[in-house]
Amino acid sequence: MSVFKIKGGTKLKGEIIPQGAKNEALQIISATLLSAEPVTIHNIPDIVDVNKLISLVGDLGCKVEKLDTESYRFTASSIDTKFLETEDYRKKAAALRGSVMLLGPILARFGKASIPKPGGDKIGRRRLDTHFLGFQKLGAKFNFDATEHLFHIDASELKGCYMLLDEASVTGTANIVMAAVLAKGKTTVYNAACEPYLQQLCLMLNRMGANISGIGSNLLTIEGVEKLGGTEHTLLPDMIEIGSFIGLAAMTQSEITIKNCRIDMLGIIPEIFKRLGIKMEFRGDDIYIPAQEHYEIETFIDGSILTIADAPWPGFTPDLLSIVLVIATQAKGTVLIHQKMFESRLFFVDKLIDMGAQIILCDPHRATVIGLDRKQQLKGIKMSSPDIRAGVALLIAALSAKGTSEISNIDQIDRGYQNIDGRLQKIGALIEREK
């Protein structure tokens, strides 16, 4: 196991390029199994979760060619579905929540699949009902083997239908769309997720020969086709990294330019950070954050305390609430953070309180942050990363703190952030990785 040792209180300066989007990569790589023809993907991040999925796709028989550091060609002309029944598959799939994204393509092309309960962050109950109910409405039959903790799914004849999703699940919508593109007839999905990554998936599938309309809305219509061909696709920059770097600049009073952001696909994210008082300039497709000594949280029009809550797109992504919470600790003013979608993601605030932050954890979903306006600098401590996003939030806190901090369990951070220590060192961060 490795740890990060961080000497805080240093101002950073320079340019940083966000990696390719992790959540899009998991969907797009899974979708390559829908075609026997080559699919080339660019801007793939070199992170643990994505690399595990690439390895798993290769184990299934897909030919994987690494063209350069960020580009791969996938050719799924010869898939061995028997691998799904092996102990090796079960172990690898159980360690990666993103493995659930393989279900839709495998069911669509081969008519059956097995999958263990996926792994992932320990951030509360994350159900898979939306995935399974969607497959079931398309005609799939599934059974959970409680003894082996294995799901068996029979989808020998998928047929299009109308479905109203009980939640606008991004991975659930993506899985259903990937299953429906090769189903017979028309599928209509209402209350579909419409995140940029889902839009990217649908656009790529259409280039492969699928017939999907309503992209970008919560009502998708999919006309099933016989087969899909190859294509080329470039992943969006990771919006969670972009938000993390905005927060990093504010907390450390640094002048940072975030390059190639695809600002048109960031939705409400920049506006939320502006409500916290963070100044930024859009320079073409770059975001420039000037060094700020102070930033003040807005109130609502009637003067009441600002509430920032997560919501399905185009609402604010839950993956950035941890970053917003950390930023607020050094702002002027008070904010209520409401984490609606996961019940355990706010438990990391005890570490921030130990660092000197003034936070009231109201319940598993809500925390009130009383900004210190830099009158009391956070202090470095030893802590552990509970999940990907909280880990980076703690890393940002440590970089702004007085003294030295140590973050253990950084394998969690590596799951979602590519060479984060190396990239931060280039803009002046005093961070070292040690065994």
C-alpha positions as CSV (number, residue, x, y, z in Angstrom):
1,M,0.0,0.0,0.0
2,S,1.2,3.5,-0.8
3,V,0.6,6.8,0.9
4,F,0.7,10.5,-0.1
5,K,2.9,12.8,2.0
6,I,1.9,16.4,1.4
7,K,3.4,19.6,2.5
8,G,0.6,22.1,2.4
9,G,0.4,25.9,2.2
10,T,2.2,26.3,-1.1
11,K,0.7,28.3,-3.9
12,L,0.6,26.5,-7.3
13,K,0.9,28.0,-10.7
14,G,0.7,26.7,-14.3
15,E,-1.4,24.7,-16.7
16,I,-3.0,21.4,-16.1
17,I,-4.8,19.1,-18.6
18,P,-7.7,17.0,-17.4
19,Q,-7.7,13.3,-18.2
20,G,-10.3,11.6,-20.3
21,A,-13.6,11.0,-18.6
22,K,-13.5,7.9,-16.4
23,N,-17.3,7.3,-16.4
24,E,-17.5,7.7,-20.2
25,A,-14.6,5.4,-20.7
26,L,-16.4,2.5,-18.8
27,Q,-19.4,2.9,-21.0
28,I,-17.6,3.3,-24.3
29,I,-15.2,0.4,-23.7
30,S,-18.1,-1.9,-22.9
31,A,-19.9,-0.8,-26.0
32,T,-17.0,-2.0,-28.2
33,L,-18.3,-5.6,-27.6
34,L,-21.4,-4.7,-29.6
35,S,-19.5,-5.0,-32.9
36,A,-17.2,-7.5,-34.6
37,E,-15.5,-4.7,-36.3
38,P,-12.6,-2.5,-35.0
39,V,-13.5,0.4,-32.7
40,T,-10.8,2.9,-31.9
41,I,-11.0,5.0,-28.7
42,H,-8.9,8.1,-28.0
43,N,-8.2,10.0,-24.7
44,I,-8.6,6.9,-22.5
45,P,-7.3,7.7,-19.0
46,D,-4.6,5.5,-17.5
47,I,-6.4,4.7,-14.2
48,V,-7.0,1.5,-12.3
49,D,-10.7,1.1,-12.9
50,V,-10.4,1.7,-16.7
51,N,-7.4,-0.6,-17.0
52,K,-9.2,-3.4,-15.1
53,L,-12.1,-3.1,-17.6
54,I,-9.7,-3.2,-20.6
55,S,-8.1,-6.3,-19.1
56,L,-11.5,-7.9,-18.6
57,V,-12.6,-7.1,-22.2
58,G,-9.4,-8.7,-23.4
59,D,-10.0,-11.8,-21.2
60,L,-13.4,-12.2,-23.0
61,G,-11.6,-12.6,-26.3
62,C,-11.7,-9.0,-27.6
63,K,-8.5,-8.1,-29.4
64,V,-7.0,-5.1,-27.6
65,E,-4.3,-3.0,-29.3
66,K,-2.7,-0.1,-27.5
67,L,-1.9,2.5,-30.3
68,D,-0.3,5.1,-28.0
69,T,-0.5,6.2,-24.4
70,E,-4.2,7.3,-24.7
71,S,-5.5,5.4,-27.7
72,Y,-6.7,1.8,-28.1
73,R,-8.3,-0.3,-30.8
74,F,-10.8,-2.9,-29.8
75,T,-11.9,-5.7,-32.1
76,A,-14.5,-8.0,-30.6
77,S,-14.8,-10.4,-33.5
78,S,-14.2,-13.5,-31.4
79,I,-15.8,-13.4,-27.9
80,D,-15.6,-16.4,-25.5
81,T,-18.9,-16.2,-23.5
82,K,-17.7,-19.3,-21.5
83,F,-15.2,-17.1,-19.8
84,L,-18.2,-15.5,-18.0
85,E,-18.6,-18.8,-16.1
86,T,-15.0,-19.0,-14.8
87,E,-13.8,-18.2,-11.3
88,D,-11.2,-15.8,-12.9
89,Y,-14.0,-13.7,-14.4
90,R,-16.0,-13.7,-11.2
91,K,-13.0,-12.4,-9.2
92,K,-12.2,-9.7,-11.6
93,A,-15.8,-8.5,-12.2
94,A,-16.6,-8.5,-8.5
95,A,-13.7,-6.1,-7.9
96,L,-14.9,-3.6,-10.4
97,R,-18.3,-1.9,-10.3
98,G,-17.9,-0.8,-14.0
99,S,-18.1,-4.5,-15.0
100,V,-21.9,-4.2,-14.8
101,M,-21.6,-2.2,-18.1
102,L,-20.6,-5.4,-20.0
103,L,-24.0,-6.8,-19.5
104,G,-26.0,-4.8,-22.1
105,P,-23.6,-5.5,-25.0
106,I,-23.1,-9.2,-24.1
107,L,-26.8,-9.8,-23.8
108,A,-27.5,-8.0,-27.0
109,R,-25.0,-9.9,-29.1
110,F,-24.9,-13.3,-27.4
111,G,-28.2,-13.7,-25.6
112,K,-26.9,-14.7,-22.2
113,A,-24.6,-13.6,-19.5
114,S,-23.5,-14.1,-15.9
115,I,-22.2,-11.5,-13.5
116,P,-21.3,-11.4,-9.8
117,K,-22.2,-8.5,-7.6
118,P,-20.0,-5.6,-8.7
119,G,-17.5,-3.9,-6.5
120,G,-16.7,-0.2,-6.4
121,D,-16.8,2.6,-3.8
122,K,-18.1,2.0,-0.3
123,I,-20.5,4.9,-0.4
124,G,-23.8,3.3,0.6
125,R,-26.3,1.1,-1.2
126,R,-26.0,1.4,-4.9
127,R,-28.7,-0.8,-6.4
128,L,-28.8,-2.4,-9.8
129,D,-32.6,-2.7,-10.1
130,T,-32.8,-0.2,-13.0
131,H,-30.4,-2.3,-15.1
132,F,-32.2,-5.6,-14.4
133,L,-35.8,-4.2,-14.7
134,G,-34.8,-2.7,-18.1
135,F,-33.4,-5.9,-19.3
136,Q,-36.5,-7.8,-18.0
137,K,-38.8,-5.4,-19.9
138,L,-36.8,-6.1,-23.1
139,G,-37.5,-9.8,-22.6
140,A,-34.5,-11.0,-20.5
141,K,-35.0,-13.5,-17.7
142,F,-32.6,-13.3,-14.8
143,N,-32.0,-15.3,-11.6
144,F,-29.7,-14.5,-8.6
145,D,-27.8,-17.5,-7.2
146,A,-27.5,-16.6,-3.6
147,T,-25.0,-19.4,-2.9
148,E,-22.6,-18.2,-5.5
149,H,-23.6,-14.5,-5.4
150,L,-24.0,-14.7,-9.2
151,F,-26.6,-13.2,-11.5
152,H,-27.6,-15.5,-14.5
153,I,-29.4,-13.7,-17.3
154,D,-31.1,-15.3,-20.4
155,A,-31.7,-12.8,-23.2
156,S,-32.1,-15.1,-26.1
157,E,-34.8,-12.9,-27.7
158,L,-34.8,-9.2,-26.8
159,K,-37.8,-7.2,-28.1
160,G,-38.3,-3.4,-28.1
161,C,-40.8,-1.9,-25.7
162,Y,-41.8,1.2,-23.8
163,M,-40.3,1.6,-20.3
164,L,-40.4,4.3,-17.7
165,L,-37.3,4.1,-15.5
166,D,-37.8,4.4,-11.8
167,E,-34.6,6.5,-11.5
168,A,-32.6,8.3,-14.1
169,S,-29.6,6.0,-13.6
170,V,-26.7,6.8,-15.9
171,T,-25.2,3.3,-16.0
172,G,-28.7,1.8,-16.0
173,T,-29.7,3.9,-19.0
174,A,-26.4,3.1,-20.8
175,N,-26.9,-0.6,-20.2
176,I,-30.5,-0.6,-21.5
177,V,-29.5,1.5,-24.6
178,M,-26.7,-0.9,-25.4
179,A,-29.1,-3.9,-25.1
180,A,-31.8,-2.2,-27.1
181,V,-29.8,-1.2,-30.1
182,L,-29.8,-4.9,-31.3
183,A,-33.2,-5.8,-30.0
184,K,-36.1,-6.4,-32.4
185,G,-38.4,-3.4,-32.9
186,K,-38.6,0.0,-31.2
187,T,-37.6,0.7,-27.6
188,T,-38.7,3.9,-25.9
189,V,-37.0,4.9,-22.6
190,Y,-38.6,7.6,-20.6
191,N,-36.8,9.2,-17.5
192,A,-33.6,8.3,-19.2
193,A,-30.4,9.8,-17.9
194,C,-29.1,12.6,-20.3
195,E,-25.5,13.2,-18.9
196,P,-22.9,14.2,-21.5
197,Y,-21.3,10.8,-21.2
198,L,-24.6,9.1,-22.1
199,Q,-24.9,11.5,-25.0
200,Q,-21.4,10.5,-26.1
201,L,-22.3,6.8,-26.0
202,C,-25.4,7.3,-28.1
203,L,-23.6,9.4,-30.7
204,M,-20.9,6.7,-31.0
205,L,-23.5,4.0,-31.3
206,N,-25.2,5.9,-34.1
207,R,-21.9,6.2,-35.9
208,M,-21.7,2.4,-35.6
209,G,-25.1,2.0,-37.3
210,A,-27.5,2.3,-34.4
211,N,-30.7,4.3,-34.7
212,I,-31.1,6.4,-31.5
213,S,-33.1,9.6,-31.3
214,G,-33.8,12.0,-28.5
215,I,-30.1,12.2,-27.5
216,G,-29.6,14.8,-24.8
217,S,-33.2,14.5,-23.5
218,N,-34.8,12.2,-21.0
219,L,-36.9,10.5,-23.7
220,L,-34.8,8.1,-25.9
221,T,-36.2,6.2,-28.9
222,I,-34.1,3.2,-30.2
223,E,-35.0,1.4,-33.4
224,G,-33.3,-2.0,-33.3
225,V,-30.8,-2.9,-36.0
226,E,-29.4,-6.2,-37.1
227,K,-25.7,-5.4,-36.4
228,L,-23.3,-2.6,-35.7
229,G,-20.0,-1.7,-37.4
230,G,-16.8,-0.1,-36.3
231,T,-16.0,3.6,-35.6
232,E,-13.6,6.0,-34.0
233,H,-14.4,8.0,-30.8
234,T,-12.7,10.5,-28.5
235,L,-13.6,10.7,-24.9
236,L,-14.6,14.0,-23.3
237,P,-12.3,15.5,-20.6
238,D,-13.3,14.4,-17.1
239,M,-15.7,17.0,-15.7
240,I,-15.0,15.8,-12.1
241,E,-11.3,16.5,-12.6
242,I,-12.1,19.9,-14.0
243,G,-14.2,20.7,-10.9
244,S,-11.5,19.3,-8.6
245,F,-8.9,21.6,-10.2
246,I,-11.2,24.6,-9.9
247,G,-11.5,23.8,-6.2
248,L,-7.7,23.2,-5.8
249,A,-7.0,26.6,-7.3
250,A,-9.4,28.4,-4.9
251,M,-8.2,26.5,-1.7
252,T,-4.5,27.1,-2.4
253,Q,-4.9,30.7,-3.7
254,S,-3.3,29.6,-6.9
255,E,-3.3,30.8,-10.5
256,I,-4.2,27.8,-12.6
257,T,-5.3,27.3,-16.2
258,I,-7.3,24.2,-16.9
259,K,-6.8,23.3,-20.6
260,N,-9.2,21.8,-23.1
261,C,-12.2,21.6,-20.9
262,R,-15.1,21.2,-23.4
263,I,-16.9,24.0,-21.5
264,D,-20.0,23.4,-23.6
265,M,-20.4,20.1,-21.9
266,L,-19.9,21.2,-18.3
267,G,-23.5,22.3,-17.7
268,I,-24.1,24.0,-14.3
269,I,-20.7,23.0,-12.9
270,P,-18.9,26.4,-13.4
271,E,-22.0,28.3,-12.1
272,I,-22.0,26.3,-8.8
273,F,-18.3,27.2,-8.2
274,K,-19.1,30.9,-9.0
275,R,-21.8,30.8,-6.3
276,L,-19.0,29.9,-3.9
277,G,-17.3,33.1,-4.9
278,I,-14.6,31.6,-7.1
279,K,-13.6,33.8,-10.1
280,M,-12.9,32.2,-13.4
281,E,-12.5,33.2,-17.0
282,F,-13.3,31.2,-20.1
283,R,-10.5,31.6,-22.6
284,G,-11.5,29.7,-25.7
285,D,-11.9,26.2,-24.3
286,D,-9.7,26.8,-21.3
287,I,-10.7,27.9,-17.8
288,Y,-8.4,30.4,-16.1
289,I,-8.6,30.6,-12.3
290,P,-6.8,33.7,-10.9
291,A,-5.2,33.6,-7.5
292,Q,-7.8,34.6,-4.9
293,E,-7.1,35.6,-1.3
294,H,-10.8,35.5,-0.4
295,Y,-14.0,34.2,-1.9
296,E,-17.5,34.6,-0.5
297,I,-20.4,32.3,-0.7
298,E,-23.6,33.8,-2.1
299,T,-26.9,33.6,-0.3
300,F,-30.3,33.0,-1.9
301,I,-32.2,36.2,-3.0
302,D,-34.1,36.4,0.2
303,G,-30.9,36.3,2.2
304,S,-31.2,32.7,3.4
305,I,-28.3,30.2,3.5
306,L,-27.2,28.8,0.2
307,T,-28.0,25.1,-0.3
308,I,-26.0,23.0,-2.9
309,A,-27.5,19.7,-3.7
310,D,-26.9,17.0,-6.2
311,A,-29.4,16.0,-8.9
312,P,-29.6,14.0,-12.1
313,W,-28.2,15.9,-15.1
314,P,-28.6,18.8,-15.9
315,G,-28.4,19.2,-12.1
316,F,-25.2,19.2,-10.2
317,T,-23.2,16.0,-10.2
318,P,-22.9,14.2,-6.8
319,D,-19.2,13.4,-7.6
320,L,-18.3,17.1,-7.0
321,L,-20.1,17.7,-3.7
322,S,-17.1,16.5,-1.7
323,I,-15.0,19.1,-3.5
324,V,-17.6,21.8,-2.9
325,L,-17.7,20.9,0.8
326,V,-13.9,21.3,1.1
327,I,-13.8,24.6,-0.7
328,A,-16.5,26.0,1.5
329,T,-14.4,25.5,4.6
330,Q,-12.1,28.4,3.7
331,A,-14.8,30.6,2.1
332,K,-16.6,33.5,3.8
333,G,-20.1,32.5,4.6
334,T,-22.2,29.4,5.3
335,V,-23.6,26.7,3.0
336,L,-25.7,23.6,3.4
337,I,-24.4,20.6,1.4
338,H,-27.2,18.1,0.6
339,Q,-26.0,14.8,-0.7
340,K,-29.3,13.2,-1.8
341,M,-28.1,10.3,-4.0
342,F,-25.7,8.4,-1.6
343,E,-26.1,8.1,2.1
344,S,-22.4,7.6,3.2
345,R,-20.4,10.1,1.1
346,L,-20.3,12.8,3.8
347,F,-18.7,10.7,6.5
348,F,-15.3,11.8,5.5
349,V,-16.0,15.3,7.1
350,D,-14.6,14.0,10.4
351,K,-11.1,14.2,8.9
352,L,-11.8,17.9,7.9
353,I,-13.1,18.6,11.4
354,D,-9.8,17.2,12.8
355,M,-8.0,19.6,10.4
356,G,-9.8,22.5,12.0
357,A,-12.8,22.9,9.7
358,Q,-16.1,24.0,11.1
359,I,-18.7,21.5,9.8
360,I,-21.9,20.2,11.4
361,L,-22.8,16.8,10.0
362,C,-26.6,17.0,10.3
363,D,-27.3,13.4,9.1
364,P,-25.9,11.0,6.5
365,H,-27.1,13.3,3.7
366,R,-26.6,16.9,5.0
367,A,-23.7,18.9,6.3
368,T,-23.5,22.6,7.2
369,V,-20.2,24.2,6.5
370,I,-19.3,27.5,8.3
371,G,-16.6,29.1,6.2
372,L,-13.5,30.4,8.1
373,D,-12.6,33.0,5.5
374,R,-8.9,31.8,5.9
375,K,-8.8,33.2,9.5
376,Q,-7.9,29.7,10.7
377,Q,-5.8,27.7,8.3
378,L,-6.5,23.9,8.2
379,K,-3.7,21.9,9.8
380,G,-2.0,18.8,8.4
381,I,-3.0,15.4,9.8
382,K,-2.8,11.7,9.1
383,M,-5.9,10.3,7.3
384,S,-7.2,7.6,5.0
385,S,-9.1,8.0,1.7
386,P,-12.5,6.4,2.0
387,D,-13.4,6.6,-1.7
388,I,-12.3,8.2,-5.0
389,R,-13.9,11.6,-4.7
390,A,-13.5,12.1,-0.9
391,G,-9.9,11.1,-1.3
392,V,-9.2,13.9,-3.8
393,A,-11.2,16.3,-1.6
394,L,-8.9,15.4,1.3
395,L,-5.9,15.8,-1.0
396,I,-7.0,19.4,-1.8
397,A,-7.5,20.1,1.9
398,A,-4.0,18.8,2.6
399,L,-2.4,21.0,-0.1
400,S,-4.0,24.1,1.5
401,A,-3.2,23.1,5.1
402,K,-0.4,24.2,7.4
403,G,2.2,21.5,7.9
404,T,2.4,18.0,6.6
405,S,-0.4,15.6,5.9
406,E,-0.4,11.9,5.2
407,I,-3.1,10.2,3.2
408,S,-3.2,6.4,3.2
409,N,-5.4,4.1,1.1
410,I,-4.5,6.1,-2.0
411,D,-5.3,3.2,-4.2
412,Q,-8.8,4.6,-4.0
413,I,-7.6,7.8,-5.6
414,D,-5.7,6.0,-8.2
415,R,-8.9,4.3,-9.3
416,G,-10.2,7.5,-10.7
417,Y,-7.3,10.0,-11.1
418,Q,-4.4,9.4,-13.5
419,N,-0.9,10.2,-12.1
420,I,-2.4,12.9,-9.9
421,D,0.7,13.4,-7.9
422,G,2.9,13.8,-10.9
423,R,0.6,16.3,-12.6
424,L,0.3,18.3,-9.4
425,Q,4.1,18.3,-8.9
426,K,4.4,20.0,-12.3
427,I,2.5,23.0,-11.1
428,G,4.4,23.2,-7.8
429,A,2.6,20.9,-5.4
430,L,4.8,19.4,-2.7
431,I,3.5,15.9,-2.8
432,E,5.3,12.6,-2.7
433,R,4.1,9.0,-3.0
434,E,5.7,6.6,-0.6
435,K,5.3,2.9,0.2
